[in-house]
Amino acid sequence: MPYFELIGQIQEVATIAAGRSVRDRQRLNRGYGKGRWRKLKGVASVRLPAGTTHTAEVHWYEAHGIGRVEMKIKHLLD
Amino acid sequence: MDTILYATCKRNEGYSASLELGRDYRVLPDPKAAEHGLIRVVDESGEDYLYPERYFSKGHPPRRNVWRWVALGGLRAFYAVTLYRLWRLARERVKW
């Protein structure tokens, strides 16, 4: 459960790592189950706990059958 | 100005793979993030991300594991003493 809220769709989705390139692979398998993990990035509008809304570059992990986990903010773009 | 280089993770809801409870993480300066109650932390992935400040407590640079070095030194000392005793025993028997 991320600490921020996603508003709308994620744009400009791109895969930045897959398979062995995902450093957290073992921790992800332990925490969420075995899967073919990918690390992705995108741009989305997010609402922070303070209530402010920003455009941010977000990264997350995804595996088929498990879904999207551990979405985190890399940069605030505005 | 108080510069924090490390912070200890005290909460990791939703980030069990990225953050480990009780572990020290390197904090990078980010004044823009600080305005929003966030800090930039190098997490388990090796990359820096923004996390809420409440997930961390101000930390100190990770201390070296002193007890590990003491234990190692103890083991080496044990081996050294044992070898010395064997040498003494051998010398007495052989009468060098």
Backbone of each chain as nested JSON, in Angstrom:
{
  "chains": [
    {"id": "A", "residues": [
      {"number": 1, "name": "MET", "atoms": {"N": [0.843, -1.177, 0.0], "CA": [0.0, 0.0, 0.0], "C": [0.895, 1.25, 0.0]}},
      {"number": 2, "name": "PRO", "atoms": {"N": [0.914, 1.991, -1.103], "CA": [1.824, 3.152, -1.118], "C": [1.31, 4.248, -0.191]}},
      {"number": 3, "name": "TYR", "atoms": {"N": [2.227, 5.113, 0.216], "CA": [1.878, 6.19, 1.135], "C": [1.228, 7.361, 0.411]}},
      {"number": 4, "name": "PHE", "atoms": {"N": [1.188, 7.319, -0.913], "CA": [0.575, 8.377, -1.69], "C": [-0.584, 7.794, -2.492]}},
      {"number": 5, "name": "GLU", "atoms": {"N": [-1.394, 8.673, -3.072], "CA": [-2.547, 8.228, -3.843], "C": [-2.314, 8.542, -5.312]}},
      {"number": 6, "name": "LEU", "atoms": {"N": [-2.568, 7.553, -6.159], "CA": [-2.439, 7.763, -7.603], "C": [-3.705, 8.411, -8.129]}},
      {"number": 7, "name": "ILE", "atoms": {"N": [-3.531, 9.441, -8.924], "CA": [-4.701, 10.091, -9.543], "C": [-4.631, 9.85, -11.033]}},
      {"number": 8, "name": "GLY", "atoms": {"N": [-5.6, 9.171, -11.553], "CA": [-5.629, 8.921, -12.993], "C": [-4.709, 7.779, -13.388]}},
      {"number": 9, "name": "GLN", "atoms": {"N": [-4.422, 7.748, -14.683], "CA": [-3.61, 6.671, -15.25], "C": [-2.134, 7.029, -15.214]}},
      {"number": 10, "name": "ILE", "atoms": {"N": [-1.313, 5.984, -15.275], "CA": [0.13, 6.196, -15.363], "C": [0.488, 6.319, -16.837]}},
      {"number": 11, "name": "GLN", "atoms": {"N": [1.237, 7.361, -17.153], "CA": [1.641, 7.618, -18.538], "C": [3.1, 7.209, -18.745]}},
      {"number": 12, "name": "GLU", "atoms": {"N": [3.463, 7.075, -19.993], "CA": [4.859, 6.81, -20.391], "C": [5.448, 5.631, -19.626]}},
      {"number": 13, "name": "VAL", "atoms": {"N": [4.703, 4.541, -19.591], "CA": [5.172, 3.346, -18.877], "C": [6.306, 2.692, -19.652]}},
      {"number": 14, "name": "ALA", "atoms": {"N": [7.368, 2.351, -18.939], "CA": [8.511, 1.694, -19.58], "C": [9.118, 0.694, -18.599]}},
      {"number": 15, "name": "THR", "atoms": {"N": [9.629, -0.408, -19.134], "CA": [10.303, -1.395, -18.295], "C": [11.757, -0.986, -18.137]}},
      {"number": 16, "name": "ILE", "atoms": {"N": [12.22, -0.919, -16.902], "CA": [13.614, -0.544, -16.682], "C": [14.478, -1.722, -16.247]}},
      {"number": 17, "name": "ALA", "atoms": {"N": [13.853, -2.799, -15.796], "CA": [14.621, -3.994, -15.442], "C": [13.691, -5.183, -15.478]}},
      {"number": 18, "name": "ALA", "atoms": {"N": [14.263, -6.336, -15.809], "CA": [13.449, -7.552, -15.855], "C": [14.32, -8.743, -15.511]}},
      {"number": 19, "name": "GLY", "atoms": {"N": [13.698, -9.739, -14.888], "CA": [14.404, -10.974, -14.569], "C": [15.555, -10.751, -13.607]}},
      {"number": 20, "name": "ARG", "atoms": {"N": [16.72, -11.193, -14.001], "CA": [17.891, -11.126, -13.124], "C": [18.337, -9.685, -12.859]}},
      {"number": 21, "name": "SER", "atoms": {"N": [17.939, -8.777, -13.717], "CA": [18.341, -7.379, -13.53], "C": [17.634, -6.734, -12.354]}},
      {"number": 22, "name": "VAL", "atoms": {"N": [16.546, -7.349, -11.888], "CA": [15.811, -6.794, -10.753], "C": [16.561, -7.192, -9.484]}},
      {"number": 23, "name": "ARG", "atoms": {"N": [17.164, -6.196, -8.835], "CA": [18.011, -6.488, -7.681], "C": [17.227, -7.066, -6.516]}},
      {"number": 24, "name": "ASP", "atoms": {"N": [16.017, -6.586, -6.352], "CA": [15.209, -6.988, -5.199], "C": [14.458, -8.291, -5.429]}},
      {"number": 25, "name": "ARG", "atoms": {"N": [14.864, -9.04, -6.436], "CA": [14.112, -10.221, -6.856], "C": [13.839, -11.181, -5.704]}},
      {"number": 26, "name": "GLN", "atoms": {"N": [14.872, -11.472, -4.916], "CA": [14.709, -12.449, -3.83], "C": [13.777, -11.916, -2.758]}},
      {"number": 27, "name": "ARG", "atoms": {"N": [13.916, -10.647, -2.437], "CA": [13.052, -10.055, -1.425], "C": [11.615, -10.003, -1.916]}},
      {"number": 28, "name": "LEU", "atoms": {"N": [11.425, -9.746, -3.188], "CA": [10.078, -9.722, -3.753], "C": [9.468, -11.123, -3.741]}},
      {"number": 29, "name": "ASN", "atoms": {"N": [10.248, -12.126, -4.072], "CA": [9.747, -13.506, -4.053], "C": [9.341, -13.906, -2.642]}},
      {"number": 30, "name": "ARG", "atoms": {"N": [10.162, -13.472, -1.667], "CA": [9.867, -13.809, -0.264], "C": [8.61, -13.113, 0.213]}},
      {"number": 31, "name": "GLY", "atoms": {"N": [8.465, -11.855, -0.169], "CA": [7.363, -11.051, 0.365], "C": [6.039, -11.232, -0.364]}},
      {"number": 32, "name": "TYR", "atoms": {"N": [6.103, -11.469, -1.687], "CA": [4.876, -11.473, -2.486], "C": [4.641, -12.775, -3.235]}},
      {"number": 33, "name": "GLY", "atoms": {"N": [5.595, -13.662, -3.207], "CA": [5.455, -14.909, -3.944], "C": [6.351, -14.922, -5.162]}},
      {"number": 34, "name": "LYS", "atoms": {"N": [6.627, -16.133, -5.628], "CA": [7.537, -16.288, -6.774], "C": [6.864, -15.792, -8.04]}},
      {"number": 35, "name": "GLY", "atoms": {"N": [7.646, -15.034, -8.799], "CA": [7.104, -14.533, -10.05], "C": [8.212, -13.998, -10.929]}},
      {"number": 36, "name": "ARG", "atoms": {"N": [7.845, -13.695, -12.157], "CA": [8.816, -13.094, -13.094], "C": [8.717, -11.583, -12.919]}},
      {"number": 37, "name": "TRP", "atoms": {"N": [9.532, -11.066, -12.035], "CA": [9.425, -9.661, -11.66], "C": [10.031, -8.749, -12.697]}},
      {"number": 38, "name": "ARG", "atoms": {"N": [9.339, -7.634, -12.878], "CA": [9.841, -6.558, -13.729], "C": [9.795, -5.272, -12.919]}},
      {"number": 39, "name": "LYS", "atoms": {"N": [10.728, -4.401, -13.213], "CA": [10.686, -3.075, -12.596], "C": [10.282, -2.093, -13.686]}},
      {"number": 40, "name": "LEU", "atoms": {"N": [9.272, -1.31, -13.415], "CA": [8.752, -0.375, -14.414], "C": [8.767, 1.042, -13.883]}},
      {"number": 41, "name": "LYS", "atoms": {"N": [8.697, 1.969, -14.798], "CA": [8.596, 3.374, -14.421], "C": [7.517, 4.039, -15.252]}},
      {"number": 42, "name": "GLY", "atoms": {"N": [7.035, 5.154, -14.744], "CA": [6.03, 5.904, -15.485], "C": [5.863, 7.272, -14.849]}},
      {"number": 43, "name": "VAL", "atoms": {"N": [5.008, 8.059, -15.449], "CA": [4.712, 9.403, -14.948], "C": [3.244, 9.441, -14.569]}},
      {"number": 44, "name": "ALA", "atoms": {"N": [2.979, 9.936, -13.373], "CA": [1.596, 9.963, -12.902], "C": [1.376, 11.145, -11.987]}},
      {"number": 45, "name": "SER", "atoms": {"N": [0.087, 11.5, -11.831], "CA": [-0.283, 12.49, -10.826], "C": [-0.463, 11.761, -9.512]}},
      {"number": 46, "name": "VAL", "atoms": {"N": [0.129, 12.32, -8.462], "CA": [0.048, 11.687, -7.149], "C": [-0.413, 12.702, -6.123]}},
      {"number": 47, "name": "ARG", "atoms": {"N": [-1.134, 12.222, -5.13], "CA": [-1.532, 13.072, -4.009], "C": [-0.741, 12.605, -2.788]}},
      {"number": 48, "name": "LEU", "atoms": {"N": [0.033, 13.511, -2.227], "CA": [0.882, 13.173, -1.087], "C": [0.06, 13.2, 0.203]}},
      {"number": 49, "name": "PRO", "atoms": {"N": [0.588, 12.64, 1.293], "CA": [-0.145, 12.659, 2.574], "C": [-0.489, 14.07, 3.036]}},
      {"number": 50, "name": "ALA", "atoms": {"N": [0.328, 15.043, 2.651], "CA": [0.058, 16.422, 3.05], "C": [-1.157, 16.999, 2.336]}},
      {"number": 51, "name": "GLY", "atoms": {"N": [-1.623, 16.299, 1.29], "CA": [-2.801, 16.756, 0.559], "C": [-2.485, 17.436, -0.763]}},
      {"number": 52, "name": "THR", "atoms": {"N": [-1.206, 17.674, -1.021], "CA": [-0.824, 18.35, -2.262], "C": [-0.752, 17.356, -3.411]}},
      {"number": 53, "name": "THR", "atoms": {"N": [-1.02, 17.844, -4.614], "CA": [-1.011, 16.996, -5.816], "C": [0.173, 17.392, -6.697]}},
      {"number": 54, "name": "HIS", "atoms": {"N": [0.882, 16.414, -7.174], "CA": [2.06, 16.664, -7.997], "C": [2.139, 15.667, -9.137]}},
      {"number": 55, "name": "THR", "atoms": {"N": [2.899, 16.036, -10.143], "CA": [3.254, 15.083, -11.195], "C": [4.583, 14.471, -10.774]}},
      {"number": 56, "name": "ALA", "atoms": {"N": [4.666, 13.173, -10.844], "CA": [5.864, 12.506, -10.336], "C": [6.251, 11.343, -11.223]}},
      {"number": 57, "name": "GLU", "atoms": {"N": [7.543, 11.065, -11.219], "CA": [8.017, 9.831, -11.86], "C": [7.943, 8.752, -10.787]}},
      {"number": 58, "name": "VAL", "atoms": {"N": [7.238, 7.684, -11.095], "CA": [7.057, 6.596, -10.137], "C": [7.687, 5.322, -10.682]}},
      {"number": 59, "name": "HIS", "atoms": {"N": [8.187, 4.53, -9.78], "CA": [8.728, 3.205, -10.13], "C": [7.962, 2.163, -9.334]}},
      {"number": 60, "name": "TRP", "atoms": {"N": [7.817, 0.99, -9.905], "CA": [7.148, -0.092, -9.188], "C": [7.613, -1.437, -9.742]}},
      {"number": 61, "name": "TYR", "atoms": {"N": [7.234, -2.481, -9.015], "CA": [7.533, -3.844, -9.442], "C": [6.233, -4.528, -9.842]}},
      {"number": 62, "name": "GLU", "atoms": {"N": [6.351, -5.409, -10.817], "CA": [5.157, -6.084, -11.328], "C": [5.517, -7.513, -11.706]}},
      {"number": 63, "name": "ALA", "atoms": {"N": [4.597, -8.419, -11.435], "CA": [4.786, -9.803, -11.892], "C": [3.437, -10.334, -12.324]}},
      {"number": 64, "name": "HIS", "atoms": {"N": [3.453, -11.17, -13.326], "CA": [2.214, -11.75, -13.85], "C": [1.578, -12.611, -12.778]}},
      {"number": 65, "name": "GLY", "atoms": {"N": [0.316, -12.379, -12.524], "CA": [-0.41, -13.149, -11.508], "C": [-0.32, -12.544, -10.121]}},
      {"number": 66, "name": "ILE", "atoms": {"N": [0.582, -11.597, -9.931], "CA": [0.708, -10.932, -8.624], "C": [0.257, -9.486, -8.735]}},
      {"number": 67, "name": "GLY", "atoms": {"N": [0.656, -8.836, -9.796], "CA": [0.22, -7.461, -9.997], "C": [1.302, -6.459, -9.636]}},
      {"number": 68, "name": "ARG", "atoms": {"N": [0.85, -5.267, -9.392], "CA": [1.74, -4.142, -9.154], "C": [2.005, -4.001, -7.656]}},
      {"number": 69, "name": "VAL", "atoms": {"N": [3.265, -3.926, -7.269], "CA": [3.59, -3.774, -5.845], "C": [4.668, -2.713, -5.66]}},
      {"number": 70, "name": "GLU", "atoms": {"N": [4.74, -2.2, -4.484], "CA": [5.793, -1.289, -4.028], "C": [6.01, -0.119, -4.99]}},
      {"number": 71, "name": "MET", "atoms": {"N": [4.953, 0.611, -5.204], "CA": [5.095, 1.794, -6.035], "C": [5.722, 2.906, -5.201]}},
      {"number": 72, "name": "LYS", "atoms": {"N": [6.754, 3.527, -5.73], "CA": [7.452, 4.571, -4.992], "C": [7.823, 5.725, -5.924]}},
      {"number": 73, "name": "ILE", "atoms": {"N": [8.009, 6.88, -5.305], "CA": [8.269, 8.091, -6.077], "C": [9.764, 8.278, -6.266]}},
      {"number": 74, "name": "LYS", "atoms": {"N": [10.159, 8.434, -7.53], "CA": [11.561, 8.681, -7.828], "C": [11.853, 10.183, -7.829]}},
      {"number": 75, "name": "HIS", "atoms": {"N": [11.019, 10.93, -8.527], "CA": [11.194, 12.388, -8.597], "C": [9.837, 13.061, -8.592]}},
      {"number": 76, "name": "LEU", "atoms": {"N": [9.79, 14.236, -7.989], "CA": [8.623, 15.104, -8.169], "C": [8.948, 16.024, -9.34]}},
      {"number": 77, "name": "LEU", "atoms": {"N": [8.092, 16.022, -10.346], "CA": [8.417, 16.745, -11.567], "C": [7.921, 18.179, -11.566]}},
      {"number": 78, "name": "ASP", "atoms": {"N": [7.146, 18.556, -10.563], "CA": [6.726, 19.956, -10.484], "C": [6.847, 20.487, -9.073]}}
    ]},
    {"id": "B", "residues": [
      {"number": 1, "name": "MET", "atoms": {"N": [23.269, 24.101, 10.293], "CA": [22.309, 23.223, 9.622], "C": [22.596, 21.774, 10.01]}},
      {"number": 2, "name": "ASP", "atoms": {"N": [21.552, 21.037, 10.429], "CA": [21.699, 19.674, 10.885], "C": [21.698, 18.74, 9.679]}},
      {"number": 3, "name": "THR", "atoms": {"N": [22.829, 18.133, 9.368], "CA": [22.914, 17.249, 8.214], "C": [22.743, 15.817, 8.667]}},
      {"number": 4, "name": "ILE", "atoms": {"N": [21.71, 15.133, 8.179], "CA": [21.48, 13.728, 8.52], "C": [21.987, 12.889, 7.373]}},
      {"number": 5, "name": "LEU", "atoms": {"N": [22.927, 12.001, 7.645], "CA": [23.45, 11.154, 6.595], "C": [22.748, 9.813, 6.545]}},
      {"number": 6, "name": "TYR", "atoms": {"N": [22.243, 9.345, 7.692], "CA": [21.589, 8.051, 7.775], "C": [20.311, 8.164, 8.575]}},
      {"number": 7, "name": "ALA", "atoms": {"N": [19.39, 7.306, 8.272], "CA": [18.142, 7.241, 9.027], "C": [17.795, 5.77, 9.229]}},
      {"number": 8, "name": "THR", "atoms": {"N": [17.198, 5.492, 10.38], "CA": [16.826, 4.11, 10.688], "C": [15.37, 3.899, 10.337]}},
      {"number": 9, "name": "CYS", "atoms": {"N": [15.084, 2.825, 9.621], "CA": [13.72, 2.534, 9.205], "C": [12.921, 2.017, 10.389]}},
      {"number": 10, "name": "LYS", "atoms": {"N": [11.814, 2.674, 10.698], "CA": [10.971, 2.191, 11.788], "C": [9.584, 1.76, 11.297]}},
      {"number": 11, "name": "ARG", "atoms": {"N": [9.281, 2.051, 10.022], "CA": [8.033, 1.582, 9.428], "C": [8.303, 1.254, 7.967]}},
      {"number": 12, "name": "ASN", "atoms": {"N": [7.626, 0.197, 7.471], "CA": [7.837, -0.135, 6.054], "C": [6.574, -0.694, 5.418]}},
      {"number": 13, "name": "GLU", "atoms": {"N": [5.401, -0.18, 5.837], "CA": [4.151, -0.713, 5.289], "C": [4.121, -0.545, 3.776]}},
      {"number": 14, "name": "GLY", "atoms": {"N": [3.923, -1.654, 3.11], "CA": [3.831, -1.644, 1.654], "C": [5.169, -1.69, 0.953]}},
      {"number": 15, "name": "TYR", "atoms": {"N": [6.254, -1.71, 1.715], "CA": [7.594, -1.697, 1.113], "C": [8.507, -2.726, 1.778]}},
      {"number": 16, "name": "SER", "atoms": {"N": [7.991, -3.922, 1.989], "CA": [8.764, -4.937, 2.703], "C": [9.989, -5.392, 1.913]}},
      {"number": 17, "name": "ALA", "atoms": {"N": [9.965, -5.232, 0.602], "CA": [11.134, -5.61, -0.202], "C": [12.128, -4.459, -0.303]}},
      {"number": 18, "name": "SER", "atoms": {"N": [11.644, -3.234, -0.197], "CA": [12.506, -2.067, -0.396], "C": [13.117, -1.548, 0.89]}},
      {"number": 19, "name": "LEU", "atoms": {"N": [12.439, -1.776, 2.012], "CA": [12.916, -1.274, 3.29], "C": [12.866, -2.389, 4.321]}},
      {"number": 20, "name": "GLU", "atoms": {"N": [13.894, -2.451, 5.144], "CA": [13.938, -3.46, 6.196], "C": [13.886, -2.735, 7.54]}},
      {"number": 21, "name": "LEU", "atoms": {"N": [13.0, -3.182, 8.404], "CA": [12.829, -2.528, 9.698], "C": [14.109, -2.593, 10.519]}},
      {"number": 22, "name": "GLY", "atoms": {"N": [14.451, -1.452, 11.117], "CA": [15.622, -1.41, 11.988], "C": [16.936, -1.191, 11.27]}},
      {"number": 23, "name": "ARG", "atoms": {"N": [16.899, -1.165, 9.964], "CA": [18.135, -1.015, 9.192], "C": [18.419, 0.46, 8.936]}},
      {"number": 24, "name": "ASP", "atoms": {"N": [19.701, 0.801, 8.861], "CA": [20.102, 2.173, 8.562], "C": [20.183, 2.36, 7.058]}},
      {"number": 25, "name": "TYR", "atoms": {"N": [19.633, 3.471, 6.603], "CA": [19.668, 3.778, 5.174], "C": [20.275, 5.143, 4.959]}},
      {"number": 26, "name": "ARG", "atoms": {"N": [21.022, 5.238, 3.879], "CA": [21.666, 6.488, 3.513], "C": [20.598, 7.486, 3.064]}},
      {"number": 27, "name": "VAL", "atoms": {"N": [20.701, 8.704, 3.596], "CA": [19.769, 9.77, 3.242], "C": [20.494, 10.761, 2.349]}},
      {"number": 28, "name": "LEU", "atoms": {"N": [19.882, 11.119, 1.232], "CA": [20.451, 12.115, 0.333], "C": [19.708, 13.438, 0.514]}},
      {"number": 29, "name": "PRO", "atoms": {"N": [20.418, 14.557, 0.428], "CA": [19.746, 15.845, 0.632], "C": [18.772, 16.138, -0.502]}},
      {"number": 30, "name": "ASP", "atoms": {"N": [17.575, 16.562, -0.13], "CA": [16.55, 16.934, -1.114], "C": [15.62, 17.951, -0.457]}},
      {"number": 31, "name": "PRO", "atoms": {"N": [15.975, 19.247, -0.561], "CA": [15.171, 20.279, 0.107], "C": [13.737, 20.334, -0.417]}},
      {"number": 32, "name": "LYS", "atoms": {"N": [13.565, 20.037, -1.709], "CA": [12.224, 20.095, -2.301], "C": [11.336, 19.014, -1.676]}},
      {"number": 33, "name": "ALA", "atoms": {"N": [11.899, 17.839, -1.48], "CA": [11.126, 16.749, -0.883], "C": [10.815, 17.049, 0.583]}},
      {"number": 34, "name": "ALA", "atoms": {"N": [11.757, 17.666, 1.263], "CA": [11.579, 17.969, 2.682], "C": [10.39, 18.907, 2.904]}},
      {"number": 35, "name": "GLU", "atoms": {"N": [10.119, 19.762, 1.939], "CA": [8.972, 20.68, 2.044], "C": [7.662, 19.916, 2.126]}},
      {"number": 36, "name": "HIS", "atoms": {"N": [7.632, 18.717, 1.568], "CA": [6.41, 17.908, 1.53], "C": [6.417, 16.774, 2.544]}},
      {"number": 37, "name": "GLY", "atoms": {"N": [7.374, 16.82, 3.483], "CA": [7.418, 15.785, 4.512], "C": [7.995, 14.467, 4.032]}},
      {"number": 38, "name": "LEU", "atoms": {"N": [8.84, 14.539, 2.984], "CA": [9.449, 13.332, 2.432], "C": [10.957, 13.426, 2.561]}},
      {"number": 39, "name": "ILE", "atoms": {"N": [11.623, 12.271, 2.606], "CA": [13.081, 12.263, 2.563], "C": [13.539, 11.312, 1.467]}},
      {"number": 40, "name": "ARG", "atoms": {"N": [14.709, 11.609, 0.924], "CA": [15.254, 10.781, -0.159], "C": [16.215, 9.776, 0.455]}},
      {"number": 41, "name": "VAL", "atoms": {"N": [15.885, 8.516, 0.26], "CA": [16.61, 7.423, 0.909], "C": [17.083, 6.422, -0.14]}},
      {"number": 42, "name": "VAL", "atoms": {"N": [18.31, 5.929, 0.029], "CA": [18.794, 4.855, -0.842], "C": [18.31, 3.549, -0.233]}},
      {"number": 43, "name": "ASP", "atoms": {"N": [17.349, 2.886, -0.896], "CA": [16.729, 1.705, -0.302], "C": [17.43, 0.412, -0.737]}},
      {"number": 44, "name": "GLU", "atoms": {"N": [16.793, -0.716, -0.473], "CA": [17.415, -2.016, -0.737], "C": [17.704, -2.237, -2.216]}},
      {"number": 45, "name": "SER", "atoms": {"N": [17.016, -1.526, -3.086], "CA": [17.263, -1.695, -4.524], "C": [18.562, -1.028, -4.954]}},
      {"number": 46, "name": "GLY", "atoms": {"N": [19.111, -0.172, -4.047], "CA": [20.327, 0.55, -4.403], "C": [20.075, 1.897, -5.037]}},
      {"number": 47, "name": "GLU", "atoms": {"N": [18.818, 2.175, -5.306], "CA": [18.461, 3.474, -5.89], "C": [17.795, 4.34, -4.823]}},
      {"number": 48, "name": "ASP", "atoms": {"N": [17.804, 5.648, -5.081], "CA": [17.205, 6.565, -4.108], "C": [15.761, 6.871, -4.48]}},
      {"number": 49, "name": "TYR", "atoms": {"N": [14.902, 6.84, -3.479], "CA": [13.488, 7.129, -3.662], "C": [13.001, 8.003, -2.523]}},
      {"number": 50, "name": "LEU", "atoms": {"N": [11.827, 8.607, -2.733], "CA": [11.221, 9.445, -1.712], "C": [10.308, 8.606, -0.829]}},
      {"number": 51, "name": "TYR", "atoms": {"N": [10.502, 8.742, 0.461], "CA": [9.662, 8.059, 1.435], "C": [9.206, 9.077, 2.463]}},
      {"number": 52, "name": "PRO", "atoms": {"N": [8.111, 8.806, 3.183], "CA": [7.68, 9.739, 4.225], "C": [8.706, 9.79, 5.354]}},
      {"number": 53, "name": "GLU", "atoms": {"N": [8.857, 10.979, 5.917], "CA": [9.803, 11.15, 7.024], "C": [9.414, 10.283, 8.216]}},
      {"number": 54, "name": "ARG", "atoms": {"N": [8.102, 10.057, 8.4], "CA": [7.635, 9.287, 9.56], "C": [8.055, 7.819, 9.486]}},
      {"number": 55, "name": "TYR", "atoms": {"N": [8.515, 7.365, 8.34], "CA": [8.967, 5.978, 8.214], "C": [10.363, 5.784, 8.807]}},
      {"number": 56, "name": "PHE", "atoms": {"N": [11.015, 6.888, 9.128], "CA": [12.409, 6.807, 9.575], "C": [12.616, 7.621, 10.837]}},
      {"number": 57, "name": "SER", "atoms": {"N": [13.643, 7.228, 11.584], "CA": [14.085, 8.056, 12.693], "C": [15.523, 8.455, 12.383]}},
      {"number": 58, "name": "LYS", "atoms": {"N": [15.903, 9.646, 12.887], "CA": [17.251, 10.149, 12.62], "C": [18.247, 9.15, 13.148]}},
      {"number": 59, "name": "GLY", "atoms": {"N": [19.223, 8.83, 12.303], "CA": [20.164, 7.804, 12.72], "C": [21.578, 8.325, 12.75]}},
      {"number": 60, "name": "HIS", "atoms": {"N": [22.463, 7.453, 13.119], "CA": [23.883, 7.744, 13.121], "C": [24.536, 6.878, 12.061]}},
      {"number": 61, "name": "PRO", "atoms": {"N": [25.718, 7.216, 11.631], "CA": [26.386, 6.347, 10.666], "C": [26.498, 4.941, 11.23]}},
      {"number": 62, "name": "PRO", "atoms": {"N": [26.281, 3.938, 10.414], "CA": [26.297, 2.564, 10.927], "C": [27.616, 2.263, 11.633]}},
      {"number": 63, "name": "ARG", "atoms": {"N": [27.484, 1.749, 12.841], "CA": [28.69, 1.407, 13.593], "C": [29.214, 0.089, 13.057]}},
      {"number": 64, "name": "ARG", "atoms": {"N": [30.541, -0.04, 13.087], "CA": [31.112, -1.333, 12.702], "C": [30.695, -2.34, 13.751]}},
      {"number": 65, "name": "ASN", "atoms": {"N": [30.566, -3.571, 13.34], "CA": [30.17, -4.614, 14.27], "C": [31.363, -4.943, 15.133]}},
      {"number": 66, "name": "VAL", "atoms": {"N": [31.49, -4.26, 16.295], "CA": [32.65, -4.408, 17.154], "C": [32.755, -5.834, 17.676]}},
      {"number": 67, "name": "TRP", "atoms": {"N": [31.621, -6.426, 18.006], "CA": [31.656, -7.755, 18.605], "C": [32.155, -8.798, 17.628]}},
      {"number": 68, "name": "ARG", "atoms": {"N": [31.914, -8.551, 16.367], "CA": [32.408, -9.498, 15.365], "C": [33.924, -9.489, 15.364]}},
      {"number": 69, "name": "TRP", "atoms": {"N": [34.506, -8.299, 15.455], "CA": [35.966, -8.195, 15.447], "C": [36.563, -8.777, 16.732]}},
      {"number": 70, "name": "VAL", "atoms": {"N": [35.844, -8.574, 17.847], "CA": [36.335, -9.139, 19.101], "C": [36.321, -10.652, 19.018]}},
      {"number": 71, "name": "ALA", "atoms": {"N": [35.235, -11.187, 18.477], "CA": [35.118, -12.639, 18.351], "C": [36.212, -13.189, 17.437]}},
      {"number": 72, "name": "LEU", "atoms": {"N": [36.443, -12.483, 16.335], "CA": [37.485, -12.93, 15.405], "C": [38.848, -12.886, 16.074]}},
      {"number": 73, "name": "GLY", "atoms": {"N": [39.096, -11.787, 16.772], "CA": [40.375, -11.657, 17.47], "C": [40.54, -12.757, 18.483]}},
      {"number": 74, "name": "GLY", "atoms": {"N": [39.422, -13.118, 19.162], "CA": [39.444, -14.18, 20.154], "C": [39.772, -15.509, 19.52]}},
      {"number": 75, "name": "LEU", "atoms": {"N": [39.206, -15.745, 18.349], "CA": [39.435, -17.012, 17.652], "C": [40.882, -17.114, 17.204]}},
      {"number": 76, "name": "ARG", "atoms": {"N": [41.392, -15.995, 16.686], "CA": [42.794, -15.997, 16.25], "C": [43.711, -16.204, 17.439]}},
      {"number": 77, "name": "ALA", "atoms": {"N": [43.362, -15.562, 18.547], "CA": [44.173, -15.722, 19.759], "C": [44.13, -17.177, 20.209]}},
      {"number": 78, "name": "PHE", "atoms": {"N": [42.956, -17.779, 20.122], "CA": [42.812, -19.196, 20.504], "C": [43.708, -20.068, 19.635]}},
      {"number": 79, "name": "TYR", "atoms": {"N": [43.643, -19.826, 18.335], "CA": [44.482, -20.618, 17.41], "C": [45.962, -20.406, 17.718]}},
      {"number": 80, "name": "ALA", "atoms": {"N": [46.348, -19.137, 17.976], "CA": [47.755, -18.813, 18.24], "C": [48.238, -19.53, 19.502]}},
      {"number": 81, "name": "VAL", "atoms": {"N": [47.423, -19.482, 20.538], "CA": [47.807, -20.12, 21.803], "C": [47.891, -21.63, 21.614]}},
      {"number": 82, "name": "THR", "atoms": {"N": [46.929, -22.179, 20.899], "CA": [46.926, -23.632, 20.66], "C": [48.169, -24.058, 19.905]}},
      {"number": 83, "name": "LEU", "atoms": {"N": [48.488, -23.307, 18.865], "CA": [49.684, -23.637, 18.073], "C": [50.941, -23.523, 18.922]}},
      {"number": 84, "name": "TYR", "atoms": {"N": [50.987, -22.471, 19.75], "CA": [52.15, -22.285, 20.627], "C": [52.296, -23.443, 21.584]}},
      {"number": 85, "name": "ARG", "atoms": {"N": [51.192, -23.895, 22.148], "CA": [51.235, -25.017, 23.093], "C": [51.676, -26.3, 22.392]}},
      {"number": 86, "name": "LEU", "atoms": {"N": [51.182, -26.51, 21.164], "CA": [51.59, -27.696, 20.407], "C": [53.083, -27.642, 20.093]}},
      {"number": 87, "name": "TRP", "atoms": {"N": [53.544, -26.439, 19.764], "CA": [54.964, -26.242, 19.479], "C": [55.809, -26.524, 20.709]}},
      {"number": 88, "name": "ARG", "atoms": {"N": [55.37, -26.029, 21.85], "CA": [56.075, -26.27, 23.106], "C": [56.123, -27.76, 23.419]}},
      {"number": 89, "name": "LEU", "atoms": {"N": [54.993, -28.409, 23.214], "CA": [54.884, -29.847, 23.466], "C": [55.823, -30.616, 22.547]}},
      {"number": 90, "name": "ALA", "atoms": {"N": [55.807, -30.24, 21.272], "CA": [56.666, -30.911, 20.298], "C": [58.136, -30.676, 20.653]}},
      {"number": 91, "name": "ARG", "atoms": {"N": [58.47, -29.499, 21.089], "CA": [59.866, -29.169, 21.422], "C": [60.331, -29.964, 22.632]}},
      {"number": 92, "name": "GLU", "atoms": {"N": [59.438, -30.138, 23.588], "CA": [59.808, -30.913, 24.771], "C": [60.028, -32.364, 24.434]}},
      {"number": 93, "name": "ARG", "atoms": {"N": [59.166, -32.882, 23.56], "CA": [59.261, -34.285, 23.175], "C": [60.509, -34.545, 22.354]}},
      {"number": 94, "name": "VAL", "atoms": {"N": [60.757, -33.645, 21.411], "CA": [61.884, -33.837, 20.492], "C": [63.186, -33.346, 21.099]}},
      {"number": 95, "name": "LYS", "atoms": {"N": [63.091, -32.454, 22.084], "CA": [64.259, -31.915, 22.786], "C": [65.203, -31.215, 21.814]}},
      {"number": 96, "name": "TRP", "atoms": {"N": [64.623, -30.135, 21.143], "CA": [65.445, -29.372, 20.184], "C": [66.573, -28.723, 20.92]}}
    ]}
  ]
}
